[in-house]
């Protein structure tokens, strides 16, 4: 591939456009990563990330579609350029499967997240007892394999997961963004993936004093006992029926708004653990009884239940990736290519969120039409089929929506080449945050 094939296209894409505005933080973040500038003489890291973000926003799961669309774009932006395709399929495939690029992406994402965290509103501000602690969720999701991947499941004598490629995603509940992920093509239990991730240098699970909100599949008493003992990190999850409780001792429940609906707060021992745990029983507004398990004794029991409910935010992130981004299906068949793809999904989500905040401040994190719908559900009687189980005291804490709405993402999909200006965002983007078209 001749380097200048791509020059005319990239110059047009990044010439004072909405797309240029969107990916501007990439160059700044890459400046803090060693070797970033030396990776990719033909397709630089900055261009690789920009085209990956563009592909995610366009929802293009097929490489041939990406190449053809870039060819048409080049004809539109630089009709005088040579008539060869600006990006060869092999060039993109090789870049996607590059371990060097994966190392750069994994080093760049924490830098980008620090920039995002410095400006985005704290979604858990006002929750009592957190004291600035990192609060994260983790959960697994599955991705359909690429057309070139030949699955061989355990029933067929292989190791591949019959559900597709597994992704263990780590989500920052304060920012409302995914921060990291572990990819696994083999059929393995979630707790084994967690142990693999924890052994990786720079793993988020190694950060001190983190509060983890997880599904019951991640209950491993020995693992979390060690995390609490060595790092001060604790866990919130749902009680599991096969956990054997050794002893119980009732704890007093403070009469505060946060504890509305709490029936019991017990100090317990588990036969599988060397430390004490806590079992909280809550009755929801709709009358359901839920049991929460935690090894954190510093939080109000009602706050524990509230934080577990916020774990649903990560499901909204998965929904955005699979239904709005080009992430439902793998772009390549190697684990490295899948790793790079999920890194590009994390970066794309962060860049969109950051641009919305730069233009509209905290209002950029609020989808008013979605918030109005939530308020209507809250006002319904608890017995209503479409009412909410959310305790009344938590309503002011839901100031920001968990998902970027599809019509907001359509703005970026269809307006990437528009000249960027505050007037454009006010006229075309702000209304999409305020009402349905």
WONORPE-V521841 format. One record per residue. RES is the residue in one small letter. SS is DSSP state (H for helix, E for strand, C for the rest). OMEGA is omega in whole degrees, -180 to 180 (* if undefined). D_CENTER is the distance of its C-alpha to the mean C-alpha in Angstrom with 1 decimal. Layout:
res->(RES	RES)
ss->(SS	SS)
omega->(OMEGA	OMEGA)
d_center->(D_CENTER	D_CENTER)
This chain:
res->(x	x	x	x	x	x	x	x	x	x	x	x	x	x	x	x	x	x	x	x	x	x	x	x	x	x	x	x	x	x	x	x	x	x	x	x	x	x	x	x	x	x	x	x	x	x	x	x	x	x	x	x	x	x	x	x	x	x	x	x	x	x	x	x	x	x	x	x	x	x	x	x	x	x	x	x	x	x	x	x	x	x	x	x	x	x	x	x	x	x	x	x	x	x	x	x	x	x	x	x	x	x	x	x	x	x	x	x	x	x	x	x	x	x	x	x	x	x	x	x	x	x	x	x	x	x	x	x	x	x	x	x	x	x	x	x	x	x	x	x	x	x	x	x	x	x	x	x	x	x	x	x	x	x	x	x	x	x	x	x	x	x	x	x	x	x	x	x	x	x	x	x	x	x	x	x	x	x	x	x	x	x	x	x	x	x	x	x	x	x	x	x	x	x	x	x	x	x	x	x	x	x	x	x	x	x	x	x	x	x	x	x	x	x	x	x	x	x	x	x	x	x	x	x	x	x	x	x	x	x	x	x	x	x	x	x	x	x	x	x	x	x	x	x	x	x	x	x	x	x	x	x	x	x	x	x	x	x	x	x	x	x	x	x	x	x	x	x	x	x	x	x	x	x	x	x	x	x	x	x	x	x	x	x	x	x	x	x	x	x	x	x	x	x	x	x	x	x	x	x	x	x	x	x	x	x	x	x	x	x	x	x	x	x	x	x	x	x	x	x	x	x	x	x	x	x	x	x	x	x	x	x	x	x	x	x	x	x	x	x	x	x	x	x	x	x	x	x	x	x	x	x	x	x	x	x	x	x	x	x	x	x	x	x	x	x	x	x	x	x	x	x	x	x	x	x	x	x	x	x	x	x	x	x	x	x	x	x	x	x	x	x	x	x	x	x	x	x	x	x	x	x	x	x	x	x	x	x	x	x	x	x	x	x	x	x	x	x	x	x	x	x	x	x	x	x	x	x	x	x	x	x	x	x	x	x	x)
ss->(C	C	C	H	H	H	H	H	H	H	H	H	H	C	C	C	E	H	H	H	H	H	H	H	H	H	H	H	H	H	C	C	C	C	C	H	H	H	C	C	C	C	C	C	H	H	H	H	H	H	H	H	H	H	H	H	H	H	C	C	C	C	H	H	H	H	H	H	H	H	H	H	H	H	H	H	H	C	C	C	C	C	C	C	C	C	C	C	H	H	H	H	H	H	H	H	C	C	H	H	H	H	H	H	H	H	H	H	H	H	H	H	H	H	H	H	H	H	H	C	C	C	C	C	C	C	C	C	C	C	C	C	C	C	E	E	E	E	E	E	E	E	E	E	C	C	C	C	C	C	C	C	E	H	H	H	C	C	C	E	C	C	C	C	E	E	E	E	E	E	E	E	C	C	C	C	E	E	E	E	E	E	E	E	C	E	C	C	C	H	H	H	H	H	H	H	H	H	C	C	C	C	C	H	H	H	C	C	C	C	E	E	E	E	C	H	H	H	C	C	H	H	H	H	H	H	H	H	H	H	H	C	C	E	E	E	E	E	C	C	C	C	C	C	E	E	E	E	E	E	C	C	C	C	C	C	H	H	H	C	C	E	E	E	E	E	E	E	E	E	C	C	C	C	C	E	E	E	E	E	E	E	E	C	C	C	C	C	E	E	E	E	E	E	C	C	C	C	C	C	H	H	H	H	H	H	H	H	H	C	C	H	H	H	H	H	H	H	H	H	H	H	H	C	C	C	C	C	E	C	C	C	C	C	H	H	H	H	H	H	H	H	H	H	H	H	H	H	H	H	H	H	H	H	H	H	H	H	H	H	H	H	H	H	H	C	C	H	H	H	H	H	H	H	H	H	H	H	H	C	C	C	C	C	C	C	C	C	C	C	C	H	H	H	H	H	H	C	C	C	C	C	C	C	C	H	H	H	H	H	H	H	H	H	H	C	C	C	E	C	C	H	H	H	H	H	H	H	H	H	H	H	H	H	C	C	C)
omega->(179	-175	-174	174	-175	-174	-176	180	-177	177	178	180	-172	-179	177	179	173	180	177	178	-178	-173	-179	-180	-177	-178	180	-180	-180	-179	-179	-177	178	178	-178	-176	-176	-178	175	178	180	178	-177	179	-180	179	178	180	-180	-180	175	176	179	-180	178	-178	179	178	-176	180	-175	-178	-179	178	178	-178	-180	180	177	178	178	178	179	178	-179	-174	-177	-177	-179	-177	-179	-168	176	-179	-176	-179	179	179	-178	179	-180	-179	179	180	-178	-178	-176	176	177	179	177	179	179	180	-178	176	-177	-174	177	177	179	-179	175	177	179	-178	-180	-175	-177	176	178	-177	179	177	180	176	-175	172	-176	174	176	-179	170	178	-175	172	172	178	180	174	-176	-176	179	-180	176	-178	-177	-176	180	-176	175	-174	177	178	180	179	-180	-177	-173	180	-180	179	-176	178	178	175	174	-171	-179	-167	179	-177	177	-179	-174	-177	170	-177	-175	179	173	-179	178	179	-179	178	-177	-179	-176	-177	175	176	179	178	177	-178	-177	179	-178	177	178	-180	180	179	178	-180	-176	171	180	173	-176	178	-168	174	-179	-179	-176	178	174	-171	-179	179	-176	172	180	180	180	-177	-173	-174	-177	179	-177	-168	168	179	173	178	-179	-173	-177	174	-177	-180	-179	-179	180	174	-178	176	180	179	-180	179	179	177	-178	-177	177	179	179	-179	-179	173	-171	170	-174	169	178	179	-179	-174	177	-178	178	177	-175	180	-177	179	-176	171	-177	178	-180	173	179	175	-179	178	-180	-180	179	172	178	-178	-176	-174	171	-179	178	177	177	179	179	-178	177	178	180	175	180	179	-179	177	177	175	178	180	178	-178	-172	-175	-177	175	178	-175	-179	-178	-179	178	-179	-176	-179	176	179	179	179	175	-179	179	-179	174	179	176	178	-179	-180	-180	-180	-179	178	-180	-179	179	178	179	179	-177	-171	-179	-179	179	179	177	-179	173	-169	180	178	179	177	179	178	179	178	178	-180	-178	179	177	180	-179	-180	-177	-180	174	-178	176	-175	177	-175	-176	-177	-174	180	-179	178	-179	-176	-179	-176	-173	170	-173	-176	-178	173	178	176	177	-180	-179	-173	-175	-176	-179	180	176	-178	176	175	-180	179	-178	179	-175	-172	-174	-178	179	-180	176	-172	-177	174	176	*)
d_center->(34.6	36.2	33.9	35.2	34.1	30.7	32.0	33.2	30.0	27.7	30.3	30.1	26.4	26.1	29.3	28.4	26.1	22.9	21.2	22.8	21.7	18.0	18.0	20.5	18.2	17.8	21.5	21.5	18.7	20.4	23.6	22.5	21.9	25.2	26.2	23.7	26.8	28.7	26.3	27.2	30.5	30.2	26.5	25.4	21.9	21.6	22.7	20.7	17.4	18.8	19.9	16.6	14.9	17.9	17.6	14.1	15.2	18.4	17.0	19.4	19.0	22.6	23.7	27.1	25.7	23.9	27.1	29.3	27.2	27.4	31.1	31.6	29.7	32.0	35.0	33.9	33.0	35.7	38.4	40.7	38.5	39.7	39.2	37.2	33.5	31.4	29.0	30.2	28.3	29.2	28.0	24.5	24.5	25.9	23.4	20.4	22.1	22.9	22.2	23.2	20.4	17.9	19.3	19.1	15.4	14.5	16.9	15.8	12.1	13.3	15.9	13.7	11.5	15.0	16.1	13.3	13.9	17.6	17.6	14.9	16.3	15.6	14.4	16.3	19.4	22.4	21.4	24.4	24.5	21.2	23.0	20.2	18.7	15.1	13.4	10.4	9.5	9.3	10.0	11.2	11.0	13.7	14.5	18.0	20.1	21.6	25.2	26.5	25.1	27.8	26.4	28.8	27.8	29.7	32.1	33.0	33.5	30.2	26.9	24.3	22.0	23.5	20.2	18.9	16.8	14.6	11.2	10.4	6.7	6.7	5.0	7.5	9.3	11.6	9.6	7.3	4.4	2.5	6.2	7.7	8.7	12.2	13.9	17.0	19.5	22.0	22.4	21.5	20.6	17.3	19.3	20.7	17.4	16.5	19.9	19.5	16.3	18.2	21.0	19.1	20.1	17.7	15.5	13.6	15.7	18.7	18.0	20.7	20.6	17.0	16.7	14.7	14.0	14.1	15.7	19.4	18.9	18.0	21.2	23.3	25.7	27.0	23.6	22.7	26.3	26.1	22.9	24.6	27.9	26.8	23.8	24.0	20.6	20.7	19.1	18.8	18.9	21.3	24.8	25.6	29.0	30.2	29.7	33.3	34.0	36.9	37.8	36.9	37.8	37.1	35.6	36.6	34.3	34.5	35.4	32.7	30.7	27.5	29.3	30.3	30.3	30.2	33.1	33.0	31.6	33.0	33.1	33.1	33.6	32.1	34.3	31.4	30.7	32.9	31.5	31.5	28.8	28.5	28.5	27.9	29.1	28.1	29.6	27.4	28.9	29.5	31.3	29.0	29.1	26.0	26.2	23.6	24.0	23.3	25.0	24.5	27.7	27.0	25.1	26.8	26.5	25.3	22.5	21.4	21.3	19.5	16.6	16.4	16.2	13.2	11.3	11.4	8.7	6.1	8.6	8.6	5.1	6.9	9.9	9.1	8.5	11.6	13.8	13.4	12.2	14.3	12.1	14.1	16.6	16.9	18.6	20.7	22.2	21.8	19.1	19.0	18.4	15.5	14.1	14.7	13.2	9.7	10.2	11.3	8.4	6.2	9.5	10.2	7.6	8.7	12.2	12.5	11.5	13.9	16.6	16.6	17.1	19.8	21.6	21.5	20.6	19.1	20.1	17.4	14.8	17.2	17.7	21.3	22.1	19.3	20.4	23.9	23.2	21.7	24.8	27.1	25.7	26.1	29.7	30.6	32.6	30.7	32.7	31.4	29.4	26.8	26.8	24.1	24.3	22.8	25.4	27.1	26.4	22.7	23.0	23.2	20.0	18.0	18.6	15.3	13.7	10.3	10.2	11.7	14.8	16.1	19.2	17.5	15.7	19.2	20.6	18.7	19.5	23.2	23.8	22.6	26.2	27.5	29.0	26.6	28.2	27.7	30.0	27.8	24.7	27.0	28.7	26.1	22.6	23.4	25.2	22.1	20.4	23.5	24.8	24.5	26.6)
